[in-house]
């Protein structure tokens, strides 16, 4: 997976953390495409989530990062885009497993949930942990196949 350039976006609730994440990515020599937001003025997180997630879904970027207050709204938005595996990681174990088992291609952080130090450790873990493949690839393939309404279980007559 090409990690040389990462696309990033946030809402007002996580603007400060996004700036810190960008600094860390720059230190690591990773180029950053920042789609905003660019201040703490209130915005609507789906606008920024869609920009980042669609850019990962299209293949233009192989990895993305999204931040909002909890990380929940951005996760909901991002996982609507085919091929996006957005993982809300507000702890180190989740960051490690999101890569090892879920081949996460979009890291989501909650700027109002965790502090900057933990956020940087989560970022480093997510950047460096390889996907294990094998049985986990089989499961990821099933996620892509499981979108059909034919899977729905009909309600039984009462
Ligand atoms: C903004 O107030 C907040 O709702 C947003 O940052 C995020 O936490 C939504 O899931």
py3Dmol code that shows the C-alpha trace and the ligand (Angstrom):
import py3Dmol

protein = """\
ATOM      1  CA  UNK A   1       0.000   0.000   0.000  1.00  0.00           C
ATOM      2  CA  UNK A   2       1.356   3.383  -1.016  1.00  0.00           C
ATOM      3  CA  UNK A   3       1.721   5.488   2.096  1.00  0.00           C
ATOM      4  CA  UNK A   4       3.719   8.302   0.498  1.00  0.00           C
ATOM      5  CA  UNK A   5       0.700  10.642   0.436  1.00  0.00           C
ATOM      6  CA  UNK A   6      -2.303  10.665   2.734  1.00  0.00           C
ATOM      7  CA  UNK A   7      -5.510  12.658   2.357  1.00  0.00           C
ATOM      8  CA  UNK A   8      -6.860  14.183   5.562  1.00  0.00           C
ATOM      9  CA  UNK A   9      -9.962  16.051   6.676  1.00  0.00           C
ATOM     10  CA  UNK A  10     -11.755  17.087   9.843  1.00  0.00           C
ATOM     11  CA  UNK A  11     -14.525  19.229  11.250  1.00  0.00           C
ATOM     12  CA  UNK A  12     -14.200  22.159  13.648  1.00  0.00           C
ATOM     13  CA  UNK A  13     -14.180  19.855  16.708  1.00  0.00           C
ATOM     14  CA  UNK A  14     -10.894  18.267  15.677  1.00  0.00           C
ATOM     15  CA  UNK A  15      -9.187  21.067  13.756  1.00  0.00           C
ATOM     16  CA  UNK A  16      -6.382  21.413  16.327  1.00  0.00           C
ATOM     17  CA  UNK A  17      -5.706  17.680  16.347  1.00  0.00           C
ATOM     18  CA  UNK A  18      -5.650  17.554  12.543  1.00  0.00           C
ATOM     19  CA  UNK A  19      -2.873  20.177  12.558  1.00  0.00           C
ATOM     20  CA  UNK A  20      -0.836  18.041  14.990  1.00  0.00           C
ATOM     21  CA  UNK A  21      -1.364  14.924  12.881  1.00  0.00           C
ATOM     22  CA  UNK A  22      -0.159  16.830   9.816  1.00  0.00           C
ATOM     23  CA  UNK A  23       3.006  17.883  11.656  1.00  0.00           C
ATOM     24  CA  UNK A  24       3.721  14.247  12.532  1.00  0.00           C
ATOM     25  CA  UNK A  25       3.116  13.087   8.957  1.00  0.00           C
ATOM     26  CA  UNK A  26       5.471  15.794   7.697  1.00  0.00           C
ATOM     27  CA  UNK A  27       8.147  14.636  10.169  1.00  0.00           C
ATOM     28  CA  UNK A  28       7.764  11.128   8.757  1.00  0.00           C
ATOM     29  CA  UNK A  29       8.198  12.417   5.199  1.00  0.00           C
ATOM     30  CA  UNK A  30       4.621  11.595   4.251  1.00  0.00           C
ATOM     31  CA  UNK A  31       2.962  14.146   1.977  1.00  0.00           C
ATOM     32  CA  UNK A  32      -0.452  15.377   3.087  1.00  0.00           C
ATOM     33  CA  UNK A  33      -3.423  16.489   1.015  1.00  0.00           C
ATOM     34  CA  UNK A  34      -5.555  18.550   3.419  1.00  0.00           C
ATOM     35  CA  UNK A  35      -9.190  19.091   2.378  1.00  0.00           C
ATOM     36  CA  UNK A  36     -10.050  21.128   5.506  1.00  0.00           C
ATOM     37  CA  UNK A  37     -11.669  22.355   7.550  1.00  0.00           C
ATOM     38  CA  UNK A  38      -9.169  25.106   8.239  1.00  0.00           C
ATOM     39  CA  UNK A  39     -10.485  26.723  11.435  1.00  0.00           C
ATOM     40  CA  UNK A  40     -12.633  26.110  14.510  1.00  0.00           C
ATOM     41  CA  UNK A  41     -15.658  27.736  12.893  1.00  0.00           C
ATOM     42  CA  UNK A  42     -18.599  25.329  12.934  1.00  0.00           C
ATOM     43  CA  UNK A  43     -18.976  23.173   9.804  1.00  0.00           C
ATOM     44  CA  UNK A  44     -20.841  19.990   8.830  1.00  0.00           C
ATOM     45  CA  UNK A  45     -18.609  16.920   9.128  1.00  0.00           C
ATOM     46  CA  UNK A  46     -20.195  14.949   6.226  1.00  0.00           C
ATOM     47  CA  UNK A  47     -18.892  17.554   3.752  1.00  0.00           C
ATOM     48  CA  UNK A  48     -15.303  16.801   4.708  1.00  0.00           C
ATOM     49  CA  UNK A  49     -15.803  13.090   5.338  1.00  0.00           C
ATOM     50  CA  UNK A  50     -17.170  12.621   1.842  1.00  0.00           C
ATOM     51  CA  UNK A  51     -14.201  14.404   0.242  1.00  0.00           C
ATOM     52  CA  UNK A  52     -11.662  12.147   1.933  1.00  0.00           C
ATOM     53  CA  UNK A  53     -13.618   8.890   1.693  1.00  0.00           C
ATOM     54  CA  UNK A  54     -14.501   9.351  -1.975  1.00  0.00           C
ATOM     55  CA  UNK A  55     -10.830   9.997  -2.747  1.00  0.00           C
ATOM     56  CA  UNK A  56      -9.886   6.702  -1.099  1.00  0.00           C
ATOM     57  CA  UNK A  57     -12.803   4.894  -2.773  1.00  0.00           C
ATOM     58  CA  UNK A  58     -11.707   6.171  -6.196  1.00  0.00           C
ATOM     59  CA  UNK A  59      -8.146   4.945  -5.636  1.00  0.00           C
ATOM     60  CA  UNK A  60      -6.690   8.442  -5.953  1.00  0.00           C
ATOM     61  CA  UNK A  61      -5.315   7.973  -2.427  1.00  0.00           C
ATOM     62  CA  UNK A  62      -4.643   4.615  -0.840  1.00  0.00           C
ATOM     63  CA  UNK A  63      -4.995   5.954   2.695  1.00  0.00           C
ATOM     64  CA  UNK A  64      -7.000   8.667   4.419  1.00  0.00           C
ATOM     65  CA  UNK A  65      -7.463  10.153   7.865  1.00  0.00           C
ATOM     66  CA  UNK A  66     -10.639  11.764   9.228  1.00  0.00           C
ATOM     67  CA  UNK A  67     -11.247  13.458  12.553  1.00  0.00           C
ATOM     68  CA  UNK A  68     -14.322  14.852  14.275  1.00  0.00           C
ATOM     69  CA  UNK A  69     -15.368  15.270  17.899  1.00  0.00           C
ATOM     70  CA  UNK A  70     -16.046  11.610  18.622  1.00  0.00           C
ATOM     71  CA  UNK A  71     -14.957  10.077  15.325  1.00  0.00           C
ATOM     72  CA  UNK A  72     -18.395   8.485  15.062  1.00  0.00           C
ATOM     73  CA  UNK A  73     -19.954  10.776  12.468  1.00  0.00           C
ATOM     74  CA  UNK A  74     -16.918  10.577  10.207  1.00  0.00           C
ATOM     75  CA  UNK A  75     -16.933   6.767  10.516  1.00  0.00           C
ATOM     76  CA  UNK A  76     -20.565   6.561   9.446  1.00  0.00           C
ATOM     77  CA  UNK A  77     -19.948   8.794   6.432  1.00  0.00           C
ATOM     78  CA  UNK A  78     -16.720   7.160   5.324  1.00  0.00           C
ATOM     79  CA  UNK A  79     -17.979   3.574   5.440  1.00  0.00           C
ATOM     80  CA  UNK A  80     -20.725   4.376   2.939  1.00  0.00           C
ATOM     81  CA  UNK A  81     -18.089   4.550   0.199  1.00  0.00           C
ATOM     82  CA  UNK A  82     -17.294   1.223  -1.514  1.00  0.00           C
ATOM     83  CA  UNK A  83     -13.872  -0.143  -0.720  1.00  0.00           C
ATOM     84  CA  UNK A  84     -13.371   2.167   2.241  1.00  0.00           C
ATOM     85  CA  UNK A  85     -12.517   0.425   5.491  1.00  0.00           C
ATOM     86  CA  UNK A  86     -12.762   3.321   7.936  1.00  0.00           C
ATOM     87  CA  UNK A  87     -11.834   2.385  11.479  1.00  0.00           C
ATOM     88  CA  UNK A  88     -12.508   4.516  14.533  1.00  0.00           C
ATOM     89  CA  UNK A  89      -9.440   4.004  16.692  1.00  0.00           C
ATOM     90  CA  UNK A  90      -9.374   5.851  19.975  1.00  0.00           C
ATOM     91  CA  UNK A  91      -7.034   3.321  21.603  1.00  0.00           C
ATOM     92  CA  UNK A  92      -3.803   1.546  20.623  1.00  0.00           C
ATOM     93  CA  UNK A  93      -5.190  -1.994  20.506  1.00  0.00           C
ATOM     94  CA  UNK A  94      -7.887  -0.931  18.052  1.00  0.00           C
ATOM     95  CA  UNK A  95      -5.283   0.813  15.875  1.00  0.00           C
ATOM     96  CA  UNK A  96      -3.150  -2.335  15.743  1.00  0.00           C
ATOM     97  CA  UNK A  97      -6.069  -4.669  15.025  1.00  0.00           C
ATOM     98  CA  UNK A  98      -7.638  -2.292  12.513  1.00  0.00           C
ATOM     99  CA  UNK A  99      -4.564  -2.786  10.355  1.00  0.00           C
ATOM    100  CA  UNK A 100      -3.708  -6.420  11.188  1.00  0.00           C
ATOM    101  CA  UNK A 101      -7.233  -7.831  10.773  1.00  0.00           C
ATOM    102  CA  UNK A 102      -9.281  -5.204   8.919  1.00  0.00           C
ATOM    103  CA  UNK A 103      -6.690  -3.747   6.521  1.00  0.00           C
ATOM    104  CA  UNK A 104      -7.904  -0.291   7.516  1.00  0.00           C
ATOM    105  CA  UNK A 105      -7.390   2.242   4.749  1.00  0.00           C
ATOM    106  CA  UNK A 106      -8.942   5.156   6.602  1.00  0.00           C
ATOM    107  CA  UNK A 107      -8.091   6.061  10.178  1.00  0.00           C
ATOM    108  CA  UNK A 108     -10.740   7.933  12.156  1.00  0.00           C
ATOM    109  CA  UNK A 109      -9.943   9.750  15.388  1.00  0.00           C
ATOM    110  CA  UNK A 110     -12.105  11.517  17.963  1.00  0.00           C
ATOM    111  CA  UNK A 111     -10.512  14.840  18.764  1.00  0.00           C
ATOM    112  CA  UNK A 112     -12.729  15.323  21.837  1.00  0.00           C
ATOM    113  CA  UNK A 113     -12.151  11.795  23.106  1.00  0.00           C
ATOM    114  CA  UNK A 114      -8.376  11.362  23.175  1.00  0.00           C
ATOM    115  CA  UNK A 115      -5.374  13.583  23.801  1.00  0.00           C
ATOM    116  CA  UNK A 116      -2.665  14.522  21.328  1.00  0.00           C
ATOM    117  CA  UNK A 117      -0.032  12.139  22.727  1.00  0.00           C
ATOM    118  CA  UNK A 118      -2.271   9.102  22.362  1.00  0.00           C
ATOM    119  CA  UNK A 119      -3.406  10.297  18.934  1.00  0.00           C
ATOM    120  CA  UNK A 120       0.214  10.340  17.713  1.00  0.00           C
ATOM    121  CA  UNK A 121       0.823   6.828  19.067  1.00  0.00           C
ATOM    122  CA  UNK A 122      -2.343   5.596  17.380  1.00  0.00           C
ATOM    123  CA  UNK A 123      -1.205   7.219  14.131  1.00  0.00           C
ATOM    124  CA  UNK A 124       2.243   5.593  14.314  1.00  0.00           C
ATOM    125  CA  UNK A 125       0.699   2.179  15.052  1.00  0.00           C
ATOM    126  CA  UNK A 126      -1.788   2.492  12.190  1.00  0.00           C
ATOM    127  CA  UNK A 127       0.973   3.541   9.788  1.00  0.00           C
ATOM    128  CA  UNK A 128       3.361   0.714  10.663  1.00  0.00           C
ATOM    129  CA  UNK A 129       1.215  -2.351  11.403  1.00  0.00           C
ATOM    130  CA  UNK A 130       0.942  -4.694   8.385  1.00  0.00           C
ATOM    131  CA  UNK A 131      -2.233  -6.494   7.296  1.00  0.00           C
ATOM    132  CA  UNK A 132      -2.030 -10.198   8.142  1.00  0.00           C
ATOM    133  CA  UNK A 133      -4.066 -11.366   5.124  1.00  0.00           C
ATOM    134  CA  UNK A 134      -5.078 -15.060   5.047  1.00  0.00           C
ATOM    135  CA  UNK A 135      -8.374 -15.674   6.837  1.00  0.00           C
ATOM    136  CA  UNK A 136      -8.784 -11.948   7.324  1.00  0.00           C
ATOM    137  CA  UNK A 137      -8.730 -11.365   3.559  1.00  0.00           C
ATOM    138  CA  UNK A 138     -11.528 -13.934   3.196  1.00  0.00           C
ATOM    139  CA  UNK A 139     -13.579 -11.914   5.685  1.00  0.00           C
ATOM    140  CA  UNK A 140     -12.889  -8.621   3.929  1.00  0.00           C
ATOM    141  CA  UNK A 141     -14.019 -10.188   0.659  1.00  0.00           C
ATOM    142  CA  UNK A 142     -17.263 -11.163   2.369  1.00  0.00           C
ATOM    143  CA  UNK A 143     -17.840  -7.550   3.411  1.00  0.00           C
ATOM    144  CA  UNK A 144     -17.706  -6.519  -0.233  1.00  0.00           C
ATOM    145  CA  UNK A 145     -20.084  -9.320  -1.213  1.00  0.00           C
ATOM    146  CA  UNK A 146     -22.558  -8.698   1.613  1.00  0.00           C
ATOM    147  CA  UNK A 147     -24.198  -5.542   0.292  1.00  0.00           C
ATOM    148  CA  UNK A 148     -27.064  -7.199  -1.542  1.00  0.00           C
ATOM    149  CA  UNK A 149     -30.626  -6.911  -0.190  1.00  0.00           C
ATOM    150  CA  UNK A 150     -30.965 -10.597  -1.130  1.00  0.00           C
ATOM    151  CA  UNK A 151     -29.195 -11.281   2.144  1.00  0.00           C
ATOM    152  CA  UNK A 152     -32.132  -9.852   4.066  1.00  0.00           C
ATOM    153  CA  UNK A 153     -34.068 -12.261   6.285  1.00  0.00           C
ATOM    154  CA  UNK A 154     -37.825 -11.879   5.614  1.00  0.00           C
ATOM    155  CA  UNK A 155     -40.067 -11.360   8.635  1.00  0.00           C
ATOM    156  CA  UNK A 156     -42.165 -14.380   9.435  1.00  0.00           C
ATOM    157  CA  UNK A 157     -45.962 -14.071   9.397  1.00  0.00           C
ATOM    158  CA  UNK A 158     -47.382 -13.759  12.937  1.00  0.00           C
TER     159      UNK A 158
END
"""
ligand_1 = """\
10
LIG
C -19.689 18.383 16.287
O -20.296 19.068 17.330
C -19.752 16.875 16.511
O -21.068 16.443 16.468
C -18.899 16.143 15.514
O -17.591 16.598 15.615
C -18.807 14.646 15.662
O -18.475 14.272 16.955
C -19.934 13.880 15.106
O -19.963 12.649 15.129
"""
view = py3Dmol.view(width=600, height=400)
view.addModel(protein, "pdb")
view.setStyle({"model": 0}, {"cartoon": {"style": "trace"}})
view.addModel(ligand_1, "xyz")
view.setStyle({"model": 1}, {"stick": {}})
view.zoomTo()
view.show()
